[in-house]
Amino acid sequence: MISAARVTSLYDVMDAAYCSTVLHEHSRSLNHVPLIDHNPRGGTKEEFEPADAIRFNERTVAERSNARLKDDFGGENIRVQGATKVMGHLMFGILALAADQLMRLRQ
């Protein structure tokens, strides 16, 4: 648990594919709050508490940004070698993504 030694984690945020009692219990055993989207599996869907829903939505914002970086700004196919060059290409993609988002705000 190297990451547990370096980072204080309060929440475990996962999508509905990870909805299981085993993961909920493991998360609680680590003194974390499990924010796992409920998979109804033929039953009724359980909603988050309002504060937890806000925290869970932060995950979806990050995932949408990562998806746009990959799909629209060259993050999927990087054809250079070396960590510095890869980082440069990804940072240009993030810069273009930020400019695109700023242009959307103006409209």
Secondary structure in CASP SS format (residue, H / E / C, confidence):
PFRMAT SS
TARGET T0000
AUTHOR 0000-0000-0000
METHOD secondary structure of the structure
MODEL  1
M C 1.00
I H 1.00
S H 1.00
A H 1.00
A H 1.00
R H 1.00
V C 1.00
T C 1.00
S C 1.00
L C 1.00
Y E 1.00
D E 1.00
V E 1.00
M E 1.00
D C 1.00
A H 1.00
A H 1.00
Y H 1.00
C C 1.00
S C 1.00
T H 1.00
V H 1.00
L H 1.00
H H 1.00
E H 1.00
H H 1.00
S H 1.00
R H 1.00
S H 1.00
L C 1.00
N C 1.00
H C 1.00
V E 1.00
P E 1.00
L E 1.00
I E 1.00
D C 1.00
H C 1.00
N C 1.00
P C 1.00
R C 1.00
G C 1.00
G C 1.00
T C 1.00
K C 1.00
E C 1.00
E C 1.00
F C 1.00
E C 1.00
P H 1.00
A H 1.00
D H 1.00
A H 1.00
I H 1.00
R H 1.00
F H 1.00
N H 1.00
E H 1.00
R H 1.00
T H 1.00
V H 1.00
A H 1.00
E H 1.00
R H 1.00
S H 1.00
N H 1.00
A H 1.00
R H 1.00
L H 1.00
K H 1.00
D H 1.00
D H 1.00
F C 1.00
G C 1.00
G C 1.00
E C 1.00
N C 1.00
I C 1.00
R C 1.00
V C 1.00
Q C 1.00
G C 1.00
A H 1.00
T H 1.00
K H 1.00
V H 1.00
M H 1.00
G H 1.00
H H 1.00
L H 1.00
M H 1.00
F H 1.00
G H 1.00
I H 1.00
L H 1.00
A H 1.00
L H 1.00
A H 1.00
A H 1.00
D H 1.00
Q H 1.00
L H 1.00
M H 1.00
R H 1.00
L H 1.00
R H 1.00
Q C 1.00
END
